[in-house]
């Protein structure tokens, strides 16, 4: 099961869905998903073909590099290709995801707030649950 931390989508109220769709396609392209800048900010690509190419790249000769340790330090560090066990783990993740669960962090915050009110003794369990439900309903309707 995948639990994404960042989501890109098209709002149903978008005034120009065609342009939004083109932007989405660019964001999900191999070129963007495979870039170092994307990986540094977003993490693992969701484009499976890109991920497989990166695994192959970094488990081979391209995995052997020399990196600068720091700007002020003239030291370098040699890296080694991904170990076969790591490659197997990545492939297991890619091939094993059959479901994606989207969790809205705001709703989680409402739940934590309700629980804290119960834990402090400020609300009964039923009152805390009603508080959470009211906030979630208001949030969903906005």
N, C-alpha and C positions, 0 to 999 in steps of 0.2 A: 504494500500500500504506500502510495506517495503522499506526503504532506507538504505541499508547496508553501514556501514562505513569502514568495512574491508572485503576483498574478497580473497578467496582461489580458485585457478583455475589451469588448466593444459594448458600450452602454446601449441598452435598448432604446434610449431616447436620443441617441446620436443623430445630429442633423445631416451628417454625411457618412453613412455606413461604408460606402465604397472606398473612400479615402482611408477611413479607420481600418478597414480590412487590409488594404495595401500596406499600411504601417505595421500591422500585426504580422503580415507575411514577411516583411523585411526583418522584424525583430526575431522571428523564428527561423530565419534563413541560416544555412550552414556558415555563410561568411560571418554573420554577426555572432551566432552561437559559438563558433569555433575560435573567435578572437580572444586574445589574452585579456583585453580590457573587459570583455563580457565575463569571462571566468573569474577575474579578480573581484568584480562587483557582485555578480549574480550567483556564482558557484557552478554547479553541474548543469551542462546544457540539457534541455528537454528534447532536443532534436536527436533522436537515437542514432542516426547515421553519423552525425557530427561526433557524438560521444564515442562511438565505435572507432572512428578515425583517430580521435585523440588517444584512446587507449592503445591502439596499434602504434601510433607515433611515439608515445612516451614509454612503451614497453620495448622499443627497438633502439636503434642507434641514436635517434633524436632525444632519447631519455638521458643520454650522457652529455652533460653540459657543464660549463664552468660559470658560476654565478658570482657576482660581486657581493661581498658580505655587507658592505655599507659604504656610504658616500665618503665619509671621513677616514675610512679604513681601506688600505690598499690590499686587503686580504681577499682571497677568492675561495670558493668552496666547489668541489667537484660533486656532481650528482650522478646517480646511477639510474638505469632504466627501472620502470615498475617491475616489481617481483611478480612471478607467475601467480602466486597466491592472491595478490592485490588485483591483478587482471581478472582472475576468476571471480573475485568478490564483485568487481564492477559489472562484469557480464551477468552475474547472478541478479544484481539489482536491476539492470536494464531489462533482462528477460523475465524477471519475476513480478514486476509491477503490473497488476491487473486492475487496480482501482486507484482513484485519486480522491482524497477527502479534503474538502475546502472548509477551513475553520475560520470564522470571522473573529479576529482578536478582540474586537469591541464587545462581542457577546461573551467571550471568556471573561473579560473585565467585569461585566455585569454579574456574572456568576460568582466571581471572586468577591465582589462587593457584597452580594447577598449573603455569601457564606460568612464573611467577616462580621456582618451585622448579627448573624445568628451566634457565631462563636463568642462575640463580646457580650451576648445576652441582651442585646438591644431589640431583637426580634425573635419570635418563635420560628420554627422550621417552616411552617405554613406561611407566616408573614414574609419571611425572607424569600420563599419561592414566589409569592405573589409580587414582591418588589422586582425580582428578576424578570418575571413574565411581563410586567407592565413596561419595564425599560426595553426589553427585547421587542415587544409589540410596537412601541413608539418608534424605536430605531428602525424596524422593518418597514413601517409605514411612511417614514420620511423620504 
